[in-house]
Amino acid sequence: MGDEPAPRAPWFELRNITKVYGKGAAEVRALDGVSLIIKPGQFVAVMGSSGSGKSTCMNIIGCLDTPTSGEFLFHNVDVGTLDRDQRALLRRHYIGFVFQGFNLLARTSAQENVELPLVYRRVPAHERRVRARASLASVGLEGREKHTPAELSGGQQQRVAIARALVTEPSLLLADEPTGNLDSARSIEIMELLAELNQTRGITIVMVTHEQDMAAFATRVVFFRDGRVQDDRAQPGRTR
């Protein structure tokens, strides 16, 4: 027994998390006793109807919001004990974000968009260029570095957004409806890319989606209803 490897620690753990907005008659319990463990290398799809709590849960995982009660542990650190600046550092060094709306600077090239997080980190210009080009190449956009968003398709714009999220080499990628503004073919391309990144680079991915076809790419699906986890199951045929 003594020679057995130690179990891998979860990337993060939610322990009996509640999130309440408003007071009295206006009180809304967005999360109501949510407990959830995510381990390294998982690709988790979070589903649920509007108002189910899935986006609130994502915001807490992304350190964009704090729970009303309960514990959120990230690498065994209680995020609730961190101040605003410390949470910002955690986001900057460990988490990448991909949104439905791409959030690219319109008059800025793909390469400059991808370099932006490195500017905030004060990475030297030459290193920024090298890393941005490599990140764009990793999502299939080699040769498109100088194109502005207006010169790219919706799917290509989302690839730029993914490259920007990856350029800091995060351990956790949070994707909020990443295919919501794309047609079916481009949506499948983006999901195949995310699944490949999960498999080949071991990036832990948590993705909010309302589309079952997109959730099928994940290794695990968590369903929210009325602020609680209604179902949590592994996907057959997925390896992580």
C-alpha positions, 0 to 999 in steps of 0.5 A: 500500500505504501508504494501506491501513488498519491491521488491527484488533487482536484484543480478546484472544488466547490463545497456547499456553495451558495450565491444570493442576490438581493434581500427580502422579497427580492432575494434570488438564490442563484446557487443553492448548496453546490458541491463539485470537484473538477480534476486535472485534464477533464473537459466538463460541459455545464448545462441548464436552462436560463436561470439554472445557476450555470453562469453564476457557477462559471463566474465563481470558478473564474474568480469573477465573483465570490460565493455568499457562503461555502468554500471554493478551493483552487489548488487547495487555496480557499479563494474566499480568503483572497482579496480582489488583487489576489484573485486577479493574479490567480485569473491572470496566471492560471485561467484563460477565458473564451466568450460567445462574442469573441471580444476582439479589438476591431482595428487590431490584427490577430497577432496584436489581439493575441499579444494583449494578455502578455502586454499586461504581464509586461512580457518583452515585445520580441517574446510577445510576437514569438508566443503570439505567432506560436499560439495562432499556429496552434489553432490553425491560423498560421499566415493570418497574423496580420488580419483584422477581425473584419477580415476573418470569418466567425470561426476564425475570430473564435480561433483568435480568441482561443489563441489569446486565451492560450498564449499565457499557457493557462491550466484551466480554460473557461468557455462561455457558449463558445459556439453561440455565434457560429453556424453548425459547421464552424461550431463543430470545428471549434469543438474539435479544436477544444477537444484536441487541446484537451487531449493533446495538451491536457488543458482542463476545460469547463464550458457552459453550453445549452447545445447537447451536440456541443456538450457531446465533445466533453468528457463529462456533463454537469446539469444545473437546475434551480441553483443545484446540480441535478445530474453529473455524469461521464460521457461514454467514449471519452477518454479523460 
